[in-house]
Amino acid sequence: MAPAHAAPLLSALLIGAAAADSPAGQANAARPTHALLDVDSFESLHLAAWRIEAPLRPPQVLLEPEYEWEADVHSEGTILIDPFDQLYKAYYVSAPETYPAGGQTWGRMLTIATSTDGENWTRPMLDLVPYGNASRTNILLKLGSPTAELSQISVFANATAPAGSLERYAMFLLGSQPPQSFLDSGLGVPASCAASAHTHCMYRFESSDGIDWRPGEAIDPARTHGSDGSFVYREPDGSLAAYIKASTASPPGGLAPYDIGAGGQRMMVMSRSANGSVWGRPY
């Protein structure tokens, strides 16, 4: 998978094992092959078409819950090949309970796993965020309230950035409350970001190593026109595109009265940005 692109963890991991042994990958042994493929893995798509076929081997589960802070190994994250150490890195969401009382998204946090081949994954035990009696975990970021959640993790690696530079890694994520690092930094957080548990603001981070993340900017949801869903992708020219789950009033008959979004109409929109701070009108 090209390192500049984010991908939902669950779907990428499920298709990855089958893709590694595909005839297309075996036929061109001169080119490096990876267990995770996307459109940027191919030099040309001229006269190409996509189709769904049965896998050459059964899909395998690559990450299962193992620790008390991950009853749910969720998706909503990024898998990339780090250009600096050539490791696969999965930035994904873990939750201590699958369906806790009061809300199935409560407690979701950012965790990390690494792999040399895209199939066998390990969780680095770090001393960044303790959990319960565990002083070392693979948790990179956790919000203060047990009911708060992080989601939609979009991570990028900049292969041209110098060693030690905070420009090496960038991350966007959604949070239902401000991360403590933003409150401590004095950067300022829009009032709307803490106004309601249903308001998810986008937070931008930067890092020199992809592990220790420094706060960059808290982005008011009005500037991204977002809700509780937004994945960010980096375009070849360096600009950014956010794919956002938006909603508007539903026309009569739009949704069943008992639907979770009764009275509303969900849609997918895209917004572009040159710098990750100012976002254009979505369409």
C-alpha positions in Angstrom: 0.0 0.0 0.0 1.3 3.4 -0.9 2.4 5.2 2.3 0.6 8.4 1.5 -2.9 6.8 1.7 -5.0 5.9 4.6 -7.2 2.8 4.5 -9.8 1.3 6.9 -8.0 -1.3 9.0 -10.5 -4.1 9.0 -11.2 -4.2 5.2 -7.5 -3.8 4.4 -6.4 -6.6 6.7 -9.1 -9.0 5.4 -8.2 -8.5 1.7 -4.5 -8.3 2.3 -3.7 -11.9 2.8 -5.3 -13.0 -0.4 -3.8 -10.2 -2.4 -0.2 -11.2 -1.5 -0.4 -14.5 -3.4 -2.4 -13.4 -6.3 -1.4 -14.5 -9.8 -0.8 -10.8 -10.7 1.7 -10.4 -7.9 3.5 -13.6 -8.8 3.7 -12.8 -12.5 5.9 -9.8 -12.1 8.5 -10.9 -9.7 10.8 -8.0 -10.7 8.6 -5.5 -8.9 8.3 -5.5 -5.1 5.0 -6.8 -3.9 3.2 -6.1 -0.8 0.4 -7.9 1.1 -1.7 -4.8 0.9 -2.5 -3.4 -2.5 -4.3 -0.3 -3.7 -4.5 1.6 -6.9 -1.1 3.2 -6.5 0.5 -0.3 -6.5 0.2 -0.4 -10.3 2.0 1.6 -12.9 -0.9 1.8 -15.2 -4.7 1.0 -15.1 -5.1 1.3 -18.9 -7.9 -1.1 -20.0 -8.1 -2.4 -16.4 -11.3 -3.2 -14.6 -12.0 -4.3 -11.0 -13.9 -7.5 -10.2 -14.6 -9.6 -7.1 -13.2 -13.1 -7.0 -13.0 -15.8 -4.4 -9.7 -15.6 -2.5 -6.9 -18.1 -3.3 -6.8 -18.9 0.4 -9.4 -18.3 3.2 -9.3 -14.8 4.7 -7.4 -14.9 8.0 -7.9 -12.8 11.1 -4.7 -10.9 11.7 -5.4 -9.0 14.9 -7.6 -10.3 17.7 -8.4 -8.7 21.1 -5.6 -9.6 23.5 -5.5 -7.0 26.3 -8.0 -5.5 28.7 -8.1 -2.2 26.7 -9.1 -3.9 23.5 -12.2 -5.9 23.8 -12.9 -4.5 20.3 -10.0 -4.2 17.8 -11.8 -1.8 15.6 -11.2 -0.3 12.2 -11.4 3.4 11.4 -7.7 3.7 11.0 -4.7 3.7 8.7 -2.3 1.1 7.4 0.9 2.4 5.8 4.3 1.2 4.9 6.7 3.5 6.7 9.3 4.8 4.2 11.9 5.2 7.0 12.0 1.7 8.4 9.9 -0.2 5.8 7.6 -1.6 8.5 3.9 -2.0 8.0 2.2 0.2 10.6 -1.4 0.0 11.6 -2.9 3.0 13.5 -6.2 1.7 14.6 -9.0 2.2 17.2 -9.3 -0.1 20.2 -12.2 -0.1 22.7 -12.2 -1.6 26.2 -15.7 -2.9 25.8 -17.6 -3.8 22.6 -21.0 -2.6 23.8 -20.6 -0.8 27.1 -23.7 0.5 28.9 -24.7 3.8 27.4 -22.9 3.7 24.1 -21.0 1.3 21.9 -18.4 3.9 20.9 -17.4 4.9 24.5 -13.7 4.6 25.4 -12.3 4.2 21.8 -8.6 5.1 21.8 -5.7 5.1 19.3 -3.4 2.1 19.3 -0.6 0.8 17.1 0.7 -2.5 15.7 3.6 -3.2 13.4 4.5 -5.9 10.9 7.4 -6.8 8.6 5.2 -8.7 6.1 1.6 -7.4 6.5 0.4 -10.7 7.9 2.2 -11.2 11.3 1.5 -8.3 13.6 3.0 -7.3 17.0 2.0 -4.6 19.4 4.9 -2.5 20.6 4.6 -2.0 24.4 5.3 1.6 25.1 5.3 3.7 28.2 3.2 6.5 26.8 -0.3 5.7 28.1 -0.8 3.3 31.0 -4.1 1.4 31.3 -5.3 -0.2 34.6 -2.4 -2.0 36.2 -0.4 -2.1 32.9 2.3 0.6 32.8 3.3 -0.3 29.2 0.7 -0.6 26.4 0.4 0.0 22.7 -1.9 2.9 23.3 -0.7 6.2 21.6 -3.6 8.5 22.6 -6.6 8.2 24.9 -9.1 10.8 25.9 -9.7 11.7 29.6 -13.4 10.8 29.9 -14.3 7.1 29.9 -17.2 8.0 27.6 -15.2 9.9 25.0 -14.0 8.4 21.8 -11.4 8.9 19.1 -12.1 7.7 15.5 -11.3 8.1 11.8 -7.5 8.0 12.1 -5.7 9.3 9.0 -1.9 9.1 9.1 0.7 10.2 6.5 4.5 9.8 6.3 6.6 12.3 4.4 9.6 10.5 3.0 11.4 13.7 2.1 11.3 15.2 5.6 14.7 15.4 7.4 15.4 13.2 10.5 14.0 14.6 13.7 11.6 16.9 11.9 8.0 17.1 13.0 7.1 17.2 9.3 7.9 13.4 9.0 4.4 12.3 10.1 1.0 14.0 10.1 -2.2 12.7 11.6 -5.9 13.8 11.5 -8.5 12.3 13.7 -11.9 13.0 15.2 -12.5 13.4 18.9 -15.7 13.8 20.9 -13.7 15.9 23.4 -10.4 17.8 23.2 -7.3 15.7 23.8 -5.4 16.8 26.9 -2.3 17.7 24.9 -4.3 20.4 23.1 -5.6 21.8 26.4 -2.0 21.8 27.9 -0.4 23.3 24.8 -2.3 26.6 24.9 -3.1 26.4 21.2 -6.8 26.9 21.8 -9.8 24.8 21.1 -13.0 26.1 19.5 -15.9 26.3 22.0 -18.0 24.1 19.7 -15.5 21.2 20.1 -16.5 20.8 23.7 -20.2 21.9 23.4 -21.8 18.5 23.0 -20.9 14.8 23.2 -22.3 14.5 19.6 -19.9 17.2 18.2 -16.7 15.6 16.8 -13.9 18.0 16.0 -11.0 17.3 13.8 -7.6 17.4 15.4 -4.3 17.7 13.5 -1.1 16.2 15.0 2.5 16.0 13.9 5.4 13.7 14.9 9.0 13.1 14.2 8.8 9.3 14.8 5.1 8.3 14.3 4.8 7.4 18.0 5.0 10.6 20.1 2.3 12.9 18.6 2.4 16.7 19.2 -0.7 18.8 18.9 -1.0 20.9 15.7 -4.4 22.4 15.4 -8.0 21.9 16.5 -10.3 22.5 13.6 -13.8 23.7 14.1 -16.4 21.4 12.6 -17.9 24.3 10.8 -14.7 24.6 8.7 -14.9 21.0 7.6 -18.7 20.6 7.5 -18.1 17.3 9.1 -19.9 15.1 11.6 -18.7 11.9 13.3 -17.1 10.5 10.1 -14.2 11.9 8.1 -11.2 10.2 6.5 -8.5 12.4 5.1 -6.3 11.4 2.0 -3.2 13.1 0.7 -3.3 13.8 -3.1 -0.2 13.4 -5.3 0.3 17.2 -5.3 0.4 17.4 -1.5 -3.1 18.7 -1.1 -5.6 17.0 1.1 -9.1 15.6 0.5 -11.5 14.7 3.3 -14.4 12.3 2.7 -17.0 13.3 5.2 -20.3 11.8 6.4 -22.7 14.7 6.3 -26.4 14.9 6.8 -29.3 17.2 6.0 -33.0 17.3 6.5 -34.7 14.3 4.9 -37.5 14.8 2.3 -40.8 13.1 3.1 -40.4 9.4 3.1 -36.6 9.7 3.2 -36.0 7.3 6.1 -38.1 4.9 8.2 -39.5 6.5 11.4 -37.6 4.1 13.6 -34.3 4.6 11.8 -31.4 6.1 13.9 -31.3 9.0 11.5 -35.1 9.6 11.3 -35.8 13.0 9.9 -32.3 13.3 8.4 -30.6 12.2 5.2 -27.1 10.9 5.2 -24.6 11.5 2.4 -20.9 11.3 1.6 -19.3 14.6 0.6 -15.7 15.7 -0.1 -13.8 18.8 1.0 -10.3 19.8 -0.2 -7.6 21.7 1.5 -4.1 22.9 0.5 -2.7 22.9 4.0 -5.1 20.9 6.3 -6.3 24.0 8.0 -8.5 25.9 5.6 -11.1 23.6 3.9 -13.2 24.3 0.9 -16.9 24.0 0.4 -17.8 20.3 0.3 -19.5 18.7 -2.7 
